[in-house]
Amino acid sequence: MKKMLFITLAISGFPIAAQAQETHGKFYENVLISSDVKQEERSDQAKDKASRLLDAKPNVIRIEGVSPTFRSRQNQASPAQPEITTTKYGEAPFGLSWGATYNQTRALGVTMEKIERRDAPNSFIVSKLPKPLPDFREVIISLGEDNSLWRLTAYGKYIEDDDAQANKVMRLFRQYYKLLGQRYGRAQQFFTPKISRTEKPYKDEYGRDQVQIIEREEPIGNNNFLEQLQNGEATLHATFEDNDVGVAMTVVVNEEGHSFLIIDYTNLRIFKEREDRVLNAL
């Protein structure tokens, strides 16, 4: 059975306060009466009121101490303020902002498509990124239950013509291993090789035939490395970490034999703050 390795960091979500329920009457007013019907009803009421006003003698209304110009300015709506897109947590990969809300992320010009992600609620496929990278086909962000960007996963483009030694995906792996090490530090590589076993016959001290089992670790880039990664017989990933962000990168080969990278980022500072809030509430 074919296997795929995905390196993820286990993060728990944190609930936010539920919205207050509408009253019984207000609920049916909002749900059963459309906005078009309400607008038409208000229009009819306005016409009746206007007719009555035309028949009535106008009253002179005076407000002491307030000029008409000032009252006019008071009635003018305030212009919408631009959404602040920077946060105290700093810039995230691809030009996004750690800790940003849904609206703050949208304000960056990003297109967001809601998806279900079992281990990360409130997740979105994002496109039109401020700083896209050509080696990656898809980026998924997770805002969690408190509407704050804490996790980001980048899926590399499929390499459909990789060779049996997986040279093309390994070239990318080494490139991003170096770059991520420079950016975040504490680079560590973890390789689980396939173990090959061969039988070597021999005679013991009494002249009896015996068989010795010899185990050998298949190295990275061996002649069947792509297939071993595809079947899960070998795994390769790396981790990186600074004070605020943890990163895991893995090499994946899917059922079609296409190789690619997955890079998963987690903001450890936001995660720690969430844990502290839960701890303080216990």
KEDREN-329415 format. One record per residue (C-alpha): residue number from 1; chain; x, y, z. Coordinates in Angstrom, 1 decimal, padded with zeros to 4 digits. Layout:
% residues N
(dokol NUM 'A' (X Y Z)) ...
This chain:
% residues 282
(dokol 1 'A' (000.0 000.0 000.0)) (dokol 2 'A' (001.4 003.4 -001.0)) (dokol 3 'A' (002.1 005.9 001.7)) (dokol 4 'A' (002.8 009.6 001.8)) (dokol 5 'A' (004.6 011.4 004.6)) (dokol 6 'A' (003.3 014.7 005.9)) (dokol 7 'A' (005.1 016.6 008.6)) (dokol 8 'A' (002.8 018.7 010.6)) (dokol 9 'A' (003.0 020.4 014.0)) (dokol 10 'A' (000.1 019.4 016.4)) (dokol 11 'A' (-001.7 022.6 017.2)) (dokol 12 'A' (-004.9 022.9 019.2)) (dokol 13 'A' (-007.6 025.5 018.4)) (dokol 14 'A' (-009.0 027.9 020.9)) (dokol 15 'A' (-012.6 028.8 021.1)) (dokol 16 'A' (-013.9 032.3 020.8)) (dokol 17 'A' (-017.0 033.8 022.3)) (dokol 18 'A' (-020.2 032.8 020.5)) (dokol 19 'A' (-022.4 035.5 019.0)) (dokol 20 'A' (-025.5 036.4 020.9)) (dokol 21 'A' (-028.7 034.9 019.6)) (dokol 22 'A' (-031.4 037.1 018.0)) (dokol 23 'A' (-034.7 037.4 019.7)) (dokol 24 'A' (-037.6 035.3 018.4)) (dokol 25 'A' (-039.4 038.2 016.6)) (dokol 26 'A' (-036.2 039.8 015.3)) (dokol 27 'A' (-035.1 036.4 013.9)) (dokol 28 'A' (-038.2 035.9 011.8)) (dokol 29 'A' (-038.1 039.5 010.7)) (dokol 30 'A' (-034.5 039.1 009.4)) (dokol 31 'A' (-034.9 035.7 007.8)) (dokol 32 'A' (-038.5 035.7 006.4)) (dokol 33 'A' (-038.6 039.3 005.2)) (dokol 34 'A' (-036.1 040.0 002.5)) (dokol 35 'A' (-034.2 043.3 002.3)) (dokol 36 'A' (-036.0 044.0 -001.0)) (dokol 37 'A' (-039.4 043.7 000.7)) (dokol 38 'A' (-038.3 045.9 003.6)) (dokol 39 'A' (-037.0 048.5 001.2)) (dokol 40 'A' (-040.3 048.6 -000.8)) (dokol 41 'A' (-042.3 048.8 002.4)) (dokol 42 'A' (-040.1 051.7 003.6)) (dokol 43 'A' (-040.6 053.4 000.2)) (dokol 44 'A' (-044.4 053.2 000.6)) (dokol 45 'A' (-044.2 054.6 004.1)) (dokol 46 'A' (-042.0 057.4 002.9)) (dokol 47 'A' (-044.5 058.4 000.1)) (dokol 48 'A' (-047.4 058.5 002.6)) (dokol 49 'A' (-045.3 060.6 005.0)) (dokol 50 'A' (-044.2 063.0 002.2)) (dokol 51 'A' (-047.9 063.5 001.2)) (dokol 52 'A' (-048.9 064.4 004.7)) (dokol 53 'A' (-046.0 066.8 005.0)) (dokol 54 'A' (-047.0 068.6 001.8)) (dokol 55 'A' (-050.5 069.1 003.2)) (dokol 56 'A' (-049.2 070.3 006.6)) (dokol 57 'A' (-047.8 073.8 007.4)) (dokol 58 'A' (-044.0 073.5 007.9)) (dokol 59 'A' (-042.7 074.3 011.4)) (dokol 60 'A' (-039.6 076.3 011.9)) (dokol 61 'A' (-037.1 074.3 014.0)) (dokol 62 'A' (-034.3 076.2 015.8)) (dokol 63 'A' (-031.4 074.6 017.7)) (dokol 64 'A' (-029.7 077.1 019.9)) (dokol 65 'A' (-025.9 077.3 019.6)) (dokol 66 'A' (-025.5 074.9 016.7)) (dokol 67 'A' (-025.0 076.3 013.2)) (dokol 68 'A' (-026.6 074.6 010.1)) (dokol 69 'A' (-023.1 074.0 008.7)) (dokol 70 'A' (-022.0 072.1 011.8)) (dokol 71 'A' (-025.2 070.0 011.8)) (dokol 72 'A' (-024.6 069.1 008.2)) (dokol 73 'A' (-021.1 068.0 008.9)) (dokol 74 'A' (-022.3 065.9 011.9)) (dokol 75 'A' (-024.7 064.1 009.6)) (dokol 76 'A' (-022.1 063.2 007.1)) (dokol 77 'A' (-020.8 059.6 007.4)) (dokol 78 'A' (-017.2 059.2 008.3)) (dokol 79 'A' (-015.0 057.9 005.5)) (dokol 80 'A' (-014.0 054.2 005.8)) (dokol 81 'A' (-010.6 053.7 007.4)) (dokol 82 'A' (-008.2 051.4 005.5)) (dokol 83 'A' (-007.6 048.0 007.1)) (dokol 84 'A' (-004.3 047.8 009.0)) (dokol 85 'A' (-002.4 044.8 007.6)) (dokol 86 'A' (000.7 044.8 009.8)) (dokol 87 'A' (000.7 043.1 013.2)) (dokol 88 'A' (003.0 042.9 016.3)) (dokol 89 'A' (004.0 039.4 015.1)) (dokol 90 'A' (005.7 040.5 012.0)) (dokol 91 'A' (005.7 039.4 008.4)) (dokol 92 'A' (004.9 035.8 007.5)) (dokol 93 'A' (006.1 033.9 004.4)) (dokol 94 'A' (004.8 035.0 001.0)) (dokol 95 'A' (004.2 038.6 002.2)) (dokol 96 'A' (001.4 037.7 004.6)) (dokol 97 'A' (001.2 038.8 008.3)) (dokol 98 'A' (001.4 036.6 011.3)) (dokol 99 'A' (-001.6 037.1 013.6)) (dokol 100 'A' (-003.6 038.8 010.8)) (dokol 101 'A' (-007.3 038.4 010.8)) (dokol 102 'A' (-009.4 037.4 007.9)) (dokol 103 'A' (-010.1 041.0 006.9)) (dokol 104 'A' (-006.5 042.1 007.3)) (dokol 105 'A' (-005.4 039.2 005.1)) (dokol 106 'A' (-008.0 040.1 002.5)) (dokol 107 'A' (-006.8 043.7 002.6)) (dokol 108 'A' (-003.5 042.6 001.2)) (dokol 109 'A' (-005.2 041.8 -002.0)) (dokol 110 'A' (-005.2 038.1 -001.3)) (dokol 111 'A' (-008.0 035.8 -002.6)) (dokol 112 'A' (-009.2 033.4 000.0)) (dokol 113 'A' (-011.2 030.1 -000.5)) (dokol 114 'A' (-012.5 028.3 002.5)) (dokol 115 'A' (-011.5 024.7 002.9)) (dokol 116 'A' (-011.9 022.0 005.6)) (dokol 117 'A' (-008.7 021.0 007.4)) (dokol 118 'A' (-009.1 018.4 010.2)) (dokol 119 'A' (-006.2 019.6 012.3)) (dokol 120 'A' (-006.5 023.3 011.6)) (dokol 121 'A' (-010.0 025.0 011.7)) (dokol 122 'A' (-010.8 028.1 009.8)) (dokol 123 'A' (-008.4 027.4 006.9)) (dokol 124 'A' (-008.2 028.9 003.5)) (dokol 125 'A' (-006.5 028.4 000.1)) (dokol 126 'A' (-004.9 031.7 -000.6)) (dokol 127 'A' (-003.8 033.1 -004.0)) (dokol 128 'A' (-002.7 036.4 -005.4)) (dokol 129 'A' (-000.1 036.5 -002.7)) (dokol 130 'A' (002.0 039.6 -002.2)) (dokol 131 'A' (005.2 037.7 -002.5)) (dokol 132 'A' (004.6 034.5 -004.5)) (dokol 133 'A' (007.3 031.9 -005.2)) (dokol 134 'A' (007.4 030.0 -008.5)) (dokol 135 'A' (008.3 026.7 -006.9)) (dokol 136 'A' (005.0 026.4 -005.1)) (dokol 137 'A' (001.5 025.7 -006.6)) (dokol 138 'A' (-000.7 026.2 -003.5)) (dokol 139 'A' (-000.6 027.9 -000.1)) (dokol 140 'A' (-003.0 027.2 002.7)) (dokol 141 'A' (-003.3 029.4 005.8)) (dokol 142 'A' (-005.0 028.6 009.1)) (dokol 143 'A' (-006.6 031.3 011.3)) (dokol 144 'A' (-007.8 029.1 014.1)) (dokol 145 'A' (-010.9 029.7 016.1)) (dokol 146 'A' (-009.7 033.1 017.3)) (dokol 147 'A' (-009.3 034.5 013.7)) (dokol 148 'A' (-005.5 034.9 013.8)) (dokol 149 'A' (-003.1 033.6 011.2)) (dokol 150 'A' (-000.8 031.1 013.0)) (dokol 151 'A' (-000.1 028.4 010.5)) (dokol 152 'A' (000.9 028.4 006.8)) (dokol 153 'A' (001.5 025.4 004.5)) (dokol 154 'A' (003.1 025.7 001.1)) (dokol 155 'A' (002.8 022.8 -001.5)) (dokol 156 'A' (005.4 022.6 -004.1)) (dokol 157 'A' (004.8 022.2 -007.8)) (dokol 158 'A' (004.6 018.6 -009.1)) (dokol 159 'A' (007.8 017.4 -010.7)) (dokol 160 'A' (006.3 014.9 -013.2)) (dokol 161 'A' (009.6 013.9 -014.9)) (dokol 162 'A' (011.8 013.2 -011.9)) (dokol 163 'A' (014.2 010.3 -012.3)) (dokol 164 'A' (014.6 007.1 -010.2)) (dokol 165 'A' (017.2 008.8 -008.0)) (dokol 166 'A' (014.8 011.7 -007.3)) (dokol 167 'A' (017.5 014.1 -008.3)) (dokol 168 'A' (015.2 017.0 -009.3)) (dokol 169 'A' (013.2 017.2 -006.0)) (dokol 170 'A' (016.4 016.6 -004.0)) (dokol 171 'A' (018.0 019.6 -005.8)) (dokol 172 'A' (015.0 021.7 -004.5)) (dokol 173 'A' (015.3 020.2 -001.1)) (dokol 174 'A' (018.9 021.1 -000.7)) (dokol 175 'A' (018.2 024.6 -002.0)) (dokol 176 'A' (015.4 025.3 000.4)) (dokol 177 'A' (017.3 023.6 003.2)) (dokol 178 'A' (020.1 026.1 002.9)) (dokol 179 'A' (017.7 029.1 002.6)) (dokol 180 'A' (015.5 028.1 005.5)) (dokol 181 'A' (018.5 027.5 007.6)) (dokol 182 'A' (019.8 031.0 006.9)) (dokol 183 'A' (016.3 032.5 007.6)) (dokol 184 'A' (015.3 030.6 010.7)) (dokol 185 'A' (018.4 028.6 012.0)) (dokol 186 'A' (018.7 025.4 013.9)) (dokol 187 'A' (018.5 023.3 010.7)) (dokol 188 'A' (018.3 019.6 011.2)) (dokol 189 'A' (017.8 016.8 008.6)) (dokol 190 'A' (016.1 013.5 009.4)) (dokol 191 'A' (016.4 010.6 007.0)) (dokol 192 'A' (014.9 007.2 007.5)) (dokol 193 'A' (016.5 004.9 004.9)) (dokol 194 'A' (015.1 001.7 003.4)) (dokol 195 'A' (016.8 -001.3 005.0)) (dokol 196 'A' (017.9 -003.9 002.4)) (dokol 197 'A' (018.5 -007.5 003.6)) (dokol 198 'A' (020.5 -010.1 001.8)) (dokol 199 'A' (021.3 -013.6 002.8)) (dokol 200 'A' (024.9 -014.8 002.9)) (dokol 201 'A' (025.4 -018.6 003.2)) (dokol 202 'A' (028.3 -019.9 005.2)) (dokol 203 'A' (029.4 -022.9 007.2)) (dokol 204 'A' (029.8 -022.8 011.0)) (dokol 205 'A' (032.6 -024.3 013.0)) (dokol 206 'A' (031.0 -027.7 012.7)) (dokol 207 'A' (030.7 -027.6 009.0)) (dokol 208 'A' (027.0 -027.1 009.0)) (dokol 209 'A' (025.4 -024.8 006.4)) (dokol 210 'A' (024.2 -021.5 007.9)) (dokol 211 'A' (022.7 -018.3 006.5)) (dokol 212 'A' (023.8 -014.8 007.7)) (dokol 213 'A' (021.3 -011.9 007.2)) (dokol 214 'A' (023.1 -008.8 006.2)) (dokol 215 'A' (021.3 -005.5 006.5)) (dokol 216 'A' (022.3 -002.4 004.6)) (dokol 217 'A' (020.9 001.1 004.6)) (dokol 218 'A' (020.0 002.4 001.2)) (dokol 219 'A' (021.5 006.0 000.9)) (dokol 220 'A' (019.8 009.1 -000.3)) (dokol 221 'A' (019.7 009.2 -004.1)) (dokol 222 'A' (020.1 005.5 -004.6)) (dokol 223 'A' (018.8 003.9 -007.9)) (dokol 224 'A' (015.4 003.3 -006.4)) (dokol 225 'A' (015.1 006.3 -004.1)) (dokol 226 'A' (012.0 007.8 -005.8)) (dokol 227 'A' (010.1 004.6 -005.5)) (dokol 228 'A' (011.2 004.2 -001.9)) (dokol 229 'A' (009.9 007.6 -001.0)) (dokol 230 'A' (006.6 006.9 -002.8)) (dokol 231 'A' (006.1 003.6 -000.9)) (dokol 232 'A' (007.1 005.1 002.4)) (dokol 233 'A' (010.1 002.8 002.7)) (dokol 234 'A' (012.3 005.9 003.0)) (dokol 235 'A' (011.4 009.3 004.5)) (dokol 236 'A' (013.3 012.6 004.4)) (dokol 237 'A' (012.4 015.8 006.2)) (dokol 238 'A' (014.1 018.7 007.9)) (dokol 239 'A' (013.1 021.2 010.7)) (dokol 240 'A' (014.1 024.8 011.4)) (dokol 241 'A' (013.3 027.0 014.3)) (dokol 242 'A' (013.9 030.5 015.7)) (dokol 243 'A' (012.4 032.1 018.8)) (dokol 244 'A' (009.1 032.7 017.0)) (dokol 245 'A' (008.6 030.3 014.1)) (dokol 246 'A' (009.0 026.6 013.6)) (dokol 247 'A' (009.3 025.1 010.1)) (dokol 248 'A' (009.1 021.6 008.8)) (dokol 249 'A' (010.0 020.6 005.2)) (dokol 250 'A' (009.4 017.2 003.7)) (dokol 251 'A' (009.9 015.4 000.4)) (dokol 252 'A' (006.8 013.7 -001.0)) (dokol 253 'A' (006.1 011.4 -003.9)) (dokol 254 'A' (002.4 010.9 -004.7)) (dokol 255 'A' (000.7 007.8 -006.3)) (dokol 256 'A' (001.4 009.1 -009.8)) (dokol 257 'A' (005.1 009.2 -009.1)) (dokol 258 'A' (005.2 013.0 -009.0)) (dokol 259 'A' (007.6 014.5 -006.5)) (dokol 260 'A' (007.3 017.8 -004.6)) (dokol 261 'A' (008.1 019.6 -001.4)) (dokol 262 'A' (005.8 020.6 001.5)) (dokol 263 'A' (006.9 023.4 003.8)) (dokol 264 'A' (004.8 023.9 007.0)) (dokol 265 'A' (005.3 027.0 009.1)) (dokol 266 'A' (003.9 027.5 012.6)) (dokol 267 'A' (004.1 030.7 014.7)) (dokol 268 'A' (005.3 029.4 018.0)) (dokol 269 'A' (004.8 032.7 019.7)) (dokol 270 'A' (001.1 032.8 018.9)) (dokol 271 'A' (000.7 029.2 019.9)) (dokol 272 'A' (002.4 029.8 023.3)) (dokol 273 'A' (000.2 032.8 023.9)) (dokol 274 'A' (-002.9 030.7 023.3)) (dokol 275 'A' (-001.6 028.0 025.7)) (dokol 276 'A' (-001.0 030.6 028.3)) (dokol 277 'A' (-004.5 032.0 027.9)) (dokol 278 'A' (-006.0 028.6 028.4)) (dokol 279 'A' (-003.7 027.9 031.3)) (dokol 280 'A' (-004.7 031.1 033.0)) (dokol 281 'A' (-008.4 030.3 032.6)) (dokol 282 'A' (-008.1 026.9 034.3)) 
